[in-house]
Amino acid sequence: MSKGEAVLLDCWANPFCLRAKIALAEKGVEYEARAENLFGGKSDLLLKSNPINKKVPVFLHDGKPLLGLRHHFSHPVLMRELRQGSGQILLTRRSDYDSQVFDAVCNIWKTKGNVPGTAKNEFIEILKQLEGALGEKDFFGGDSFGFVDVIAIPLTCWFYAVEKFGEFKVENECPKFSAWMNKCMQRETVARIFPDPEKVTNLLSR
């Protein structure tokens, strides 16, 4: 990385911000995280840097927003599995994965505890599909934590809240996926930036 200033416009409970922070940590990129108040007024810097979507995360290098970190800060270990089996399949379906999991999570937490069976079943079915892609591997890319895991693990930061609202356990429904989550959480770059699950649950309960 060049010596220029690196800034991440961030929100602590946003899974897509977590994704950026894990990727930056894995790549060894030093940066300043600047928290955005998404509910009380977004900063001028965010509105200027992302004028269309007005969303976080936004990564700024020398004051300029970067759209793709992998093109600017390469990491051969993280990128290796882009050419491998189920990891490649999940990566090519990334937008589907993001929207399906995010929508399923929202369908549960928005009910504030009155979760219909259809919403719970939809969420579990999506996780079972991901279990199928994971197979018998420890991580989506094989034996080691990689790029696809960086993409997939952040959305699980809301799962504790989903379990609370839906009155079920991911571990009971999808044990292999739960085991993968636990393995990812043992990695320092993941564990140190993940928010307190109770704090996330309190936020989503408002």
C-alpha positions as CSV (number, residue, x, y, z in Angstrom):
1,M,0.0,0.0,0.0
2,S,1.1,3.6,-0.7
3,K,1.8,6.0,2.2
4,G,-1.4,7.9,1.5
5,E,-4.1,8.3,4.1
6,A,-6.7,5.5,4.3
7,V,-10.1,6.0,5.8
8,L,-13.1,3.7,6.2
9,L,-16.6,5.3,6.7
10,D,-18.1,2.8,9.1
11,C,-21.1,1.6,11.1
12,W,-20.4,-0.8,13.9
13,A,-23.4,-3.1,13.3
14,N,-23.4,-3.0,9.5
15,P,-22.3,-6.5,8.2
16,F,-21.0,-4.9,5.0
17,C,-18.7,-2.7,7.0
18,L,-17.5,-5.7,8.9
19,R,-16.7,-7.3,5.6
20,A,-14.5,-4.4,4.6
21,K,-12.8,-4.4,8.0
22,I,-12.0,-8.1,7.9
23,A,-10.6,-7.8,4.4
24,L,-8.5,-4.8,5.4
25,A,-7.2,-6.6,8.5
26,E,-6.4,-9.8,6.4
27,K,-4.5,-7.6,3.9
28,G,-2.6,-5.8,6.7
29,V,-3.9,-2.4,5.6
30,E,-3.8,0.3,8.2
31,Y,-6.7,2.8,8.2
32,E,-8.8,5.2,10.3
33,A,-12.4,4.1,10.9
34,R,-14.8,7.0,11.1
35,A,-18.2,6.1,12.5
36,E,-21.3,7.3,10.6
37,N,-24.6,8.1,12.4
38,L,-26.9,6.5,9.8
39,F,-30.0,7.4,11.7
40,G,-29.1,10.9,13.0
41,G,-27.6,12.5,10.0
42,K,-25.0,11.3,7.6
43,S,-21.7,13.2,7.2
44,D,-20.9,15.5,4.4
45,L,-17.9,13.2,3.6
46,L,-20.2,10.2,3.1
47,L,-22.7,12.1,1.0
48,K,-19.9,13.4,-1.2
49,S,-18.1,10.1,-1.4
50,N,-21.1,8.0,-2.2
51,P,-23.7,10.5,-3.5
52,I,-25.9,7.9,-5.2
53,N,-26.4,5.2,-2.5
54,K,-25.4,7.3,0.5
55,K,-24.4,4.1,2.2
56,V,-21.5,2.7,4.1
57,P,-18.9,1.3,3.9
58,V,-16.9,3.7,1.9
59,F,-13.1,3.2,1.7
60,L,-11.1,6.3,0.9
61,H,-7.5,6.3,-0.1
62,D,-5.9,9.7,-0.5
63,G,-9.4,11.2,-0.3
64,K,-10.7,9.1,-3.2
65,P,-13.3,6.3,-2.8
66,L,-12.2,2.9,-4.0
67,L,-14.7,0.5,-5.3
68,G,-12.7,-2.8,-5.2
69,L,-10.1,-3.4,-2.5
70,R,-8.8,-6.5,-4.2
71,H,-7.6,-4.6,-7.2
72,H,-5.6,-2.1,-5.0
73,F,-4.4,-4.3,-2.1
74,S,-3.7,-7.8,-3.4
75,H,-3.5,-10.8,-1.1
76,P,-2.6,-14.1,-2.8
77,V,-3.8,-16.4,0.0
78,L,-7.3,-14.7,0.1
79,M,-7.6,-14.7,-3.7
80,R,-6.4,-18.3,-4.2
81,E,-9.9,-19.9,-3.9
82,L,-11.5,-17.7,-6.6
83,R,-10.4,-20.4,-9.0
84,Q,-11.7,-23.3,-6.8
85,G,-15.0,-25.2,-6.8
86,S,-17.8,-24.2,-4.5
87,G,-15.9,-21.1,-3.4
88,Q,-16.1,-19.8,-7.0
89,I,-19.8,-20.7,-7.2
90,L,-20.6,-18.8,-4.0
91,L,-18.6,-15.8,-5.2
92,T,-20.3,-15.6,-8.5
93,R,-23.6,-15.7,-6.7
94,R,-22.5,-13.1,-4.2
95,S,-25.3,-10.6,-4.9
96,D,-27.8,-13.4,-4.5
97,Y,-26.3,-14.6,-1.3
98,D,-26.2,-11.0,0.2
99,S,-29.8,-10.2,-0.7
100,Q,-31.2,-13.6,0.3
101,V,-29.6,-13.8,3.7
102,F,-30.1,-10.1,4.4
103,D,-33.8,-10.3,3.4
104,A,-34.4,-13.5,5.4
105,V,-32.8,-12.0,8.5
106,C,-34.8,-8.8,8.1
107,N,-38.0,-10.8,7.7
108,I,-37.4,-12.3,11.1
109,W,-36.2,-9.4,13.2
110,K,-38.8,-7.0,11.9
111,T,-41.5,-9.2,13.4
112,K,-40.1,-8.4,16.9
113,G,-40.6,-11.9,18.1
114,N,-43.9,-12.8,16.3
115,V,-42.0,-14.8,13.7
116,P,-44.1,-16.7,11.1
117,G,-43.0,-20.2,10.4
118,T,-42.5,-19.4,6.7
119,A,-39.9,-16.7,7.6
120,K,-38.0,-19.1,9.8
121,N,-38.1,-21.9,7.3
122,E,-36.9,-19.6,4.5
123,F,-33.9,-18.5,6.6
124,I,-33.0,-22.1,7.5
125,E,-33.3,-23.3,3.9
126,I,-30.8,-20.6,2.7
127,L,-28.3,-21.8,5.3
128,K,-28.8,-25.4,4.3
129,Q,-27.9,-24.4,0.7
130,L,-24.7,-22.8,2.0
131,E,-24.0,-25.9,4.0
132,G,-24.2,-27.8,0.7
133,A,-21.6,-25.4,-0.9
134,L,-19.4,-25.8,2.2
135,G,-19.5,-29.6,2.0
136,E,-17.0,-31.3,4.3
137,K,-14.5,-28.5,4.2
138,D,-13.5,-26.4,7.1
139,F,-13.8,-23.2,5.0
140,F,-15.4,-22.4,1.7
141,G,-12.0,-22.3,0.0
142,G,-10.8,-25.5,1.6
143,D,-8.5,-25.9,4.7
144,S,-7.8,-22.2,5.3
145,F,-9.8,-19.0,5.8
146,G,-10.1,-17.1,2.5
147,F,-11.9,-14.6,0.3
148,V,-15.3,-16.3,0.2
149,D,-15.3,-16.7,4.0
150,V,-14.6,-12.9,4.3
151,I,-17.7,-12.4,2.1
152,A,-19.9,-14.8,4.0
153,I,-19.1,-14.5,7.7
154,P,-20.1,-10.8,8.4
155,L,-23.8,-11.3,7.7
156,T,-23.8,-13.8,10.6
157,C,-23.3,-10.9,13.1
158,W,-27.1,-10.6,13.2
159,F,-27.8,-14.3,13.7
160,Y,-27.9,-14.2,17.5
161,A,-30.7,-11.7,17.3
162,V,-32.5,-13.9,14.7
163,E,-32.2,-16.9,17.0
164,K,-33.7,-14.8,19.8
165,F,-36.6,-13.5,17.8
166,G,-37.3,-16.8,16.1
167,E,-36.7,-19.0,19.1
168,F,-34.4,-21.5,17.4
169,K,-30.7,-22.3,17.2
170,V,-28.7,-22.3,14.0
171,E,-26.5,-25.0,15.5
172,N,-29.5,-27.3,15.8
173,E,-30.7,-26.7,12.3
174,C,-27.5,-26.3,10.4
175,P,-24.6,-27.9,12.4
176,K,-22.0,-27.7,9.7
177,F,-22.7,-24.1,9.0
178,S,-22.6,-23.4,12.7
179,A,-19.2,-25.2,13.0
180,W,-17.9,-23.0,10.1
181,M,-19.1,-19.9,11.9
182,N,-17.2,-21.0,15.0
183,K,-14.0,-21.6,13.1
184,C,-14.2,-18.2,11.5
185,M,-14.7,-16.6,14.9
186,Q,-11.5,-18.2,16.1
187,R,-9.6,-16.1,13.6
188,E,-8.3,-12.9,15.3
189,T,-9.2,-10.7,12.3
190,V,-12.8,-11.7,12.7
191,A,-13.2,-12.0,16.4
192,R,-11.8,-8.6,17.3
193,I,-14.1,-6.6,15.0
194,F,-17.4,-8.5,15.5
195,P,-19.9,-6.6,17.6
196,D,-21.4,-7.8,20.9
197,P,-24.4,-10.0,19.9
198,E,-26.5,-8.7,22.8
199,K,-25.8,-5.1,21.6
200,V,-26.9,-6.0,18.1
201,T,-30.0,-7.6,19.5
202,N,-30.8,-4.5,21.5
203,L,-30.4,-2.4,18.5
204,L,-32.7,-4.5,16.3
205,S,-35.2,-4.7,19.1
206,R,-35.9,-1.0,19.0
